Amino acid sequence: MGEETSSKSQPQVAAVVLQVPSHPVAWTYGIIAANGLAFLGSVLLGRDLVILLGAKINQLIVSGEWWRLLTAIFLHADFLHIAFNSYALYTFGTRLESIYGQGRFLALYLLSGVAGSALSFALSPRASVGASGAIFGVIGGLATYYYRYRKQLSAGSGPLANVVIVMLYNLFYGFIVPGIDNWGHLGGLLAGTVLGWFFIPEYQVVFFPESLSPVLVDAGRPMRRWTGVALVGIGIAAACLGGMLRWRG
């Protein structure tokens, strides 16, 4: 007589792949266009004249021309300079803007650019122009996002490794090649990393009655974002104070 055996079956849990919310990209293209128009203006009016009017020049900033911390990030020295920065901004900017959204992307880009100019003002005696500091900020924001969600993203740590390699290579290149404002790069990178952490989307799974599957939504808190802005603002102010003390004499 055979024996009848019974076993309790374990409940099966189906894995659900959720789509990360994506935002439309607009500011990245607008900034690329603004950079291009500024470069075209420098070609028509004279490169030296335009750079003189808007570059990061320490002695003129000390005399009160603080707008140079911002205008410098829209100017470029030559065609190769703007071509490389435009490609980098398109590659990384579209990615970050689609993740963070238009408002947070623009704030991160501009504040990172100003932070890069401010640290360069404090530590570098040379005049400088270029969007590189702001672009390093974008790279820092992406690195922060990929680090935070490295275990949840289907690609794992691959995107983080790629961004870090690009970041380290360009920093190393800036240190060994004369004429590159690496202090501006570092200032932008630090600001972008801080802002990236405080601006980062905080995903929550939500079930909508009309939807057949759960969806991810960004439940980020505005106060957290303002905290990041305040911290970077303090850093910019400190760098500007250091520059004033160093160069005003």
N, C-alpha and C positions, 0 to 999 in steps of 0.2 A: 504494500500500500504506500503509495507515494506521499511524501510530506508536502504540505502546501506552505510556502513561505511568502511573507508579505513585507514590503519595504516602503517606508515613507518617502515619497518623492520630494526633492527639494524644489522650492519655488524658483522659477527661472525669471531673472531680471533682464529685460531687454535694454541694451544700451541705446540711448537717444543722442543723436548728434544735433546740436543746436547751432543755428547760424548767428555769428557775431553781428550785432547791428552795424550798418554801414551808412555813413553820411555822404551827401553830395559834396564834390570837390569844387571850390570856386576860388578861394583866396590864393591857393598855390599858383593857379594860372594868372590871377591878377597881379601877384607880386612879380612873376616872371615877366609879364608885360610891362610893369612899371620899371623894372630894371632895364629892360630893353629900350624903353623910351628915354630913360635917363642916359643910357649909353649913346643912343642916337643923338641926343642933345649935345653930348660932349663932343661927338664927331663934328656936328654942324657949328657949334659955338667955339670949339677949342677945348681939347681935353684938359689942358693945364688950367684953364679958366674955371671950368665946372668943378674940377677936383679942389681947386683953391677955395671955391665957394662952399663946398660941402664936406670935404674930407675931415677925418679926425686929425686935427693939428693941435697939439697940446697947448701951445702958447695962445692960440685964439680961443680955445675953450676956457682957459684961465681968465681971459679978458671978458668972458660972459657969453660966448657963442656956444651955448649948451646944445643947441639943435644939432650940432655936428655929431653927437653921439648917435643920433637917429639917421640923419641924412647920409652918413658915411656908408651905411649898410645897403644903400640903393645905388652906389656908384662903383665903377670897376675901371681898372687901369688900362686894359686892352681887350681885344676880341677873345683871345684865349681864356682870359680870366672870367669874362662873363659867360662864355660858352660852357666852361667847366662847371661854374656855379649854377647855371640854369639847368644843366643835366642833373646835377646832384639834387637840386631843389625839386625837380620833377620826379626823380626817383624816390626820394624819401618824403618829400612834402605831401604828395598825393596820398601816400600810404598813411601818414600820420593824420592828415585832415579827415580822411574817410573813417578813421577810428575815433578821433577825439571830437570831431565836429568843427564847424567853421569858426565859431567864437573862440573856443579854447585853442585851436591851432593858431589863429591870428595873434592872440595874446602871447602865446608861447614864442612864436616867431619874433615878434617885435621886442619883447622883453629880453629874449636871449640875445638878439642883435645889439640892443643897448647895453646889456651886461658885458658883452664882448668888447664893445667900444670903451666902456668904463674901465674894465680891467687893463686894457691896452693903454688908456690914458694914464692910469696909475703906474704902470710898470715899463712901458715902452716909449722911448723918446721919439720914435719915428712917426711920420704921418702915415695914415693907412686908410684904405677904402675896401669895400667888398662885403658880400653877403655871407662870407664863410662863417663868421661867428654865429649868425642866426641859423645857418644850416647845421652847424655842430649842435646847436640847441635842439633842432628837430631830431637829429640822430640820438641825442641823449634822451629825448622824450620817447622815441621808439624803443631804445634799449630798456628803459624803465618798464614800458608796457610788456615787452616780450619777456622780461625777467619775472614780472608779477604773474603772468599767465602761462609760464613755460610748461606747467604740468597740465593745464587744461586745453591748450591749443593742440590741434591734431598734428601740427608740424613739430611739436615738442620744443626743444631748445635750439633747433636749427636756425630760425630767424634771429634769435639773440646772438648766436655765435657769428653769424654773417655781419650783423650790425657792429658788433664789438671789433671784429677784424678790420672793417672799413675805418672805424674810429681810430684804432691804434695805429694803423698804417698811415693815415693822414696826419696824426699828431707827430709820429716819428719823422715823416717827410718834412713837416714844418720845422722841426728842430734842426735838421741837417742841411736844409736848403736856405741860403741867405735871402733876406728880403721878405720872408713870410711872417706875418704877425701872429705868432702862435699864442701870445697872451690873449688876443682876441678870440682865438679858437677855444682856448681853455675857459675863458669867461662865459662864452656862449654855451659850451658843453655843460658847465656846472649849473647855469641857470636853467637850461632845458631839462636837465636831469631832475632838478628839484621841482620844477613846474610839472614835468611829466608825472612825477609821483603824486602830487597833490591834485592834478587835473585828471588822473587816470579814471576811465570808466569803471564804475562799481556795478558789475552785472548781477541781476537777480532774475530768477526763473519765475515767469508769470503765466498763469493759465487764463486765457480769455475764453468766454463761453462760445464765441463764434469760431474759435480756432480748434482744429483737431489735434494739435500738438502744442506743447509749451513753447514759449518764446523767451529770449533774453531781452531785458530792458536795462538801460543805464539808470541806476538810482543814485548817482553821485550827488553829494551835498554841496550846495553853493558855498557854505562857510568854509569847507575844506579847501576849495579852490582859492578863495580870498586869502586864506592863510599862506598858500604857496606864493601868491602875488606879493603879499607883505614881506615874506622872507627874502624874496629876490629883490624887492625894492630896497630893503635894508642893505643888502649886499651891494647894490648899485650905488647907493648913497655913500657907503663906506669907501668904495673904490674911488668915487669922485672926490671925496674929502682927501684921500691919500694923494690923488693926483694934484689937487690944489696945493697941498702942503709941499709937495715935491717940486712943482714947476713954477710956482708963483714968484720965487726969488730969482 
